[in-house]
Amino acid sequence: MKKPILYTARGCKFCPDVKSYAELAGVELDVVRLSESNPHGLRSAPAIEHNGEIYIGIDDCAAFIRRFGKEAA
């Protein structure tokens, strides 16, 4: 199964929180900076892409991590 991708941006105050929460939940993420790769034209971070779905913002990212962590367990 392909790992979810966490898109981050420099200066994003919530990106480290999402990354830490994923680690605590046991969810492995590939981390990509929007300045290096932005295939979806995202304008804000954090965002998670998985299986063609995109979750934008800390609330949607946290909800995804909770669901994905349960599915992976």
C-alpha positions as CSV (number, residue, x, y, z in Angstrom):
1,M,0.0,0.0,0.0
2,K,1.3,3.4,-0.9
3,K,2.1,5.7,2.0
4,P,0.0,8.9,2.3
5,I,1.8,12.1,1.3
6,L,1.9,15.1,3.7
7,Y,2.4,18.4,1.9
8,T,4.1,21.0,4.0
9,A,5.1,24.6,3.6
10,R,7.9,26.7,5.1
11,G,6.4,28.7,8.0
12,C,3.4,26.5,8.3
13,K,2.6,26.4,12.1
14,F,0.4,23.3,11.9
15,C,2.6,21.1,9.7
16,P,4.8,19.9,12.5
17,D,1.7,19.2,14.6
18,V,0.3,17.0,11.9
19,K,3.6,15.2,11.4
20,S,3.9,14.5,15.2
21,Y,0.3,13.4,15.5
22,A,0.9,10.9,12.6
23,E,4.0,9.5,14.3
24,L,2.0,9.1,17.6
25,A,-0.7,7.3,15.7
26,G,1.8,5.0,14.0
27,V,0.9,6.4,10.5
28,E,3.9,6.7,8.2
29,L,3.8,9.6,5.8
30,D,6.0,10.7,3.0
31,V,6.7,14.4,3.6
32,V,6.9,16.7,0.6
33,R,7.4,20.5,0.5
34,L,4.9,22.4,-1.6
35,S,7.8,24.5,-3.0
36,E,9.4,21.3,-4.3
37,S,6.3,19.5,-5.7
38,N,2.8,20.7,-6.0
39,P,0.9,18.5,-8.5
40,H,-2.5,19.5,-7.3
41,G,-2.0,23.3,-7.2
42,L,-2.5,23.4,-3.4
43,R,-2.4,26.9,-1.9
44,S,-2.2,26.0,1.7
45,A,-0.6,23.4,4.0
46,P,-0.9,21.0,5.7
47,A,-2.5,18.7,3.2
48,I,-2.5,14.9,2.9
49,E,-3.0,13.0,-0.3
50,H,-3.9,9.3,-0.3
51,N,-5.5,7.2,-3.0
52,G,-6.6,10.2,-5.0
53,E,-8.2,12.0,-2.1
54,I,-6.8,15.2,-0.6
55,Y,-7.4,16.3,2.9
56,I,-6.6,20.0,3.5
57,G,-6.1,21.7,6.9
58,I,-5.3,20.5,10.3
59,D,-8.8,19.2,11.1
60,D,-9.1,17.2,7.9
61,C,-5.6,15.9,8.3
62,A,-6.1,14.8,11.9
63,A,-9.4,13.1,10.9
64,F,-7.6,11.2,8.1
65,I,-4.8,10.1,10.5
66,R,-7.3,8.8,13.0
67,R,-9.2,6.8,10.3
68,F,-6.0,5.6,8.6
69,G,-4.4,4.5,11.8
70,K,-7.4,2.4,12.7
71,E,-7.5,0.8,9.3
72,A,-3.8,0.0,9.3
73,A,-4.0,-1.6,12.8
